[in-house]
Amino acid sequence: MASNSRRGAAAERRIARELGGQRVGNRGQAAPDVVAQDGWLVVEVKQRAKLPAWIAHAVGQAAASAGPSQLPVAIFHEAGTPYAGALVVMRLADFQDWFCNPGELPE
């Protein structure tokens, strides 16, 4: 368990660095793992040995279909629940290009 905690903390530090933010860490139940970009973004980081292949496949399909000035995302909706609660998933690199470099639209 301790090694899982260390790996999780390392992943949080890495994501904080990638987003130019700060790792908040485990400071209570309501605290995010990372706060980035002048506080406008709060991040919960989850690391697993292997992510479900169907999630990666859906994100890959979106990326393959996207044109040069299009943001590829996959949206996951649970049947019978409000669409407002659906999840939007994208690659970190795409997120960084679109939201962490203001004024620099990816080519």
C-alpha positions as CSV (number, residue, x, y, z in Angstrom):
1,M,0.0,0.0,0.0
2,A,2.8,2.4,0.8
3,S,4.4,2.0,-2.6
4,N,1.0,2.7,-4.2
5,S,0.8,5.9,-2.2
6,R,4.3,6.9,-3.3
7,R,3.5,6.2,-7.0
8,G,0.3,8.2,-6.7
9,A,2.1,11.1,-5.1
10,A,4.7,10.9,-7.8
11,A,2.0,11.0,-10.5
12,E,0.4,14.0,-8.8
13,R,3.8,15.8,-8.8
14,R,4.3,15.0,-12.5
15,I,0.9,16.2,-13.5
16,A,1.4,19.4,-11.5
17,R,4.6,20.0,-13.3
18,E,3.0,19.3,-16.7
19,L,0.2,21.8,-16.0
20,G,2.4,24.5,-14.4
21,G,0.5,24.0,-11.2
22,Q,1.0,22.9,-7.6
23,R,0.4,19.6,-5.9
24,V,-1.9,20.1,-3.0
25,G,-1.8,16.5,-1.9
26,N,-3.7,14.8,0.8
27,R,-5.0,17.7,2.9
28,G,-8.5,16.5,3.4
29,Q,-11.4,14.9,1.7
30,A,-12.5,18.0,-0.3
31,A,-9.0,19.0,-1.5
32,P,-7.9,18.4,-5.1
33,D,-4.6,16.7,-5.9
34,V,-3.4,19.5,-8.1
35,V,-4.3,23.2,-8.5
36,A,-3.1,24.6,-11.8
37,Q,-3.1,27.7,-14.0
38,D,-3.7,30.5,-11.5
39,G,-6.3,28.4,-9.6
40,W,-8.8,28.1,-12.4
41,L,-8.2,24.3,-12.7
42,V,-8.5,21.7,-10.0
43,V,-7.3,18.2,-10.9
44,E,-7.9,14.8,-9.3
45,V,-5.2,12.4,-10.5
46,K,-5.8,8.7,-10.7
47,Q,-3.1,6.3,-11.8
48,R,-3.6,2.7,-12.6
49,A,-1.3,0.0,-13.9
50,K,-3.5,-0.3,-17.0
51,L,-6.4,1.8,-18.1
52,P,-9.5,0.1,-19.7
53,A,-8.7,-0.5,-23.4
54,W,-12.1,0.8,-24.5
55,I,-11.4,4.2,-23.0
56,A,-8.1,4.5,-24.7
57,H,-9.7,3.3,-27.9
58,A,-12.4,5.9,-27.8
59,V,-9.9,8.7,-27.2
60,G,-7.8,7.4,-30.0
61,Q,-10.8,7.3,-32.3
62,A,-11.5,11.0,-31.5
63,A,-7.8,11.9,-32.1
64,A,-7.7,10.1,-35.4
65,S,-10.9,11.8,-36.6
66,A,-9.9,15.3,-35.5
67,G,-8.6,17.9,-38.0
68,P,-5.7,20.3,-37.3
69,S,-7.8,22.9,-35.5
70,Q,-10.2,20.5,-33.8
71,L,-10.1,19.3,-30.1
72,P,-10.5,15.5,-29.9
73,V,-12.5,14.4,-26.9
74,A,-14.5,11.2,-25.9
75,I,-17.7,11.6,-24.0
76,F,-18.8,8.8,-21.7
77,H,-22.5,8.8,-20.6
78,E,-24.1,6.3,-18.3
79,A,-27.5,5.3,-19.6
80,G,-30.4,6.6,-17.5
81,T,-28.5,9.4,-16.0
82,P,-28.6,13.1,-16.9
83,Y,-26.3,14.0,-19.8
84,A,-24.9,16.9,-17.8
85,G,-23.0,14.3,-15.7
86,A,-21.3,12.7,-18.7
87,L,-17.5,12.6,-18.6
88,V,-15.3,14.4,-21.1
89,V,-12.0,12.6,-21.6
90,M,-9.0,13.8,-23.7
91,R,-5.3,13.3,-23.9
92,L,-3.2,15.4,-21.6
93,A,-1.2,16.8,-24.6
94,D,-4.4,18.0,-26.3
95,F,-5.5,19.6,-23.1
96,Q,-2.2,21.4,-22.7
97,D,-2.3,22.6,-26.3
98,W,-5.7,24.1,-26.0
99,F,-6.0,25.3,-22.4
100,C,-2.5,25.8,-21.0
101,N,-1.0,27.9,-23.9
102,P,-3.6,30.7,-24.2
103,G,-3.5,32.4,-27.6
104,E,-1.6,29.5,-29.2
105,L,-4.1,27.5,-31.1
106,P,-2.6,24.1,-32.0
107,E,-1.9,23.5,-35.7
